[in-house]
Amino acid sequence: MPLRHSLALATVVLAFASVSSMAIAQQATTNDGVYTQAQVDAGRETFTEYCAACHETKFYQDIWPAWEGRSLKNFWFIIVGEMPADNPGMLYDEEYTNIVATILADLGFPAGDTPLDPNGNMEEIGRAHV
């Protein structure tokens, strides 16, 4: 096989492998137990103190469809960057992560064994339908 055909074939194979691995990475959803119950327990008090006055579960049910095709990390970044409204970004990353776990629990998504981690797997988790 001529060298240019081998290079072209190798390029196609690498491109396909790259796209396939991205598709596999994006297969996890919020239905897959992507947070722990301990995170919900830790986040409940923080959510009550900083979020609940403005954001009831119905609020999240109404906005959840807008997250179609976005990763859970995008949702986390919006919350970190905009909440609480009077002092965005004031909480620790762990507190924001626990708040996201609390929201997911309130929306009816199951807890699992692996903690939600914005420095780990959150980019790979897509949203599931409520």
Phi, psi and omega in degrees: 000132179300151182302318182295327177290322177296318178294319179296316179297317179299320179296316180296315180297315179296319179296316180296316179298321179296312179295319180297318180292326176294320180295319179295317181297328182276001185285337178292140177230174179294351175279354188263022178063059188267005177219168179252160176296328177298324177293321177296314180301318179289327183277340185301313181294316179296317178300314180299319182288319189250344189239320193300330181298329182251336189233096173276171180305323180302323178303312182289325175298322181288324183270343186305319179301335179291347182269010177307128176079003179251154179279161177297331179295326175300317178299315179300314181298321178298315180296315179299317185282342186236351186232151348297151187303327182275352179197067183303140177081006185287340182272164174285154179306319180298322178294317177298320180296318178293327175295317177299318177299319178296318178297315179299318178297316180296331178279354176096008177281144186284150171280162178222201183260343183257125180294145172293136186217112180296340177266004182239257193267359188297330180294335184268357185259121176266167180271142175258164179289145178284000000 
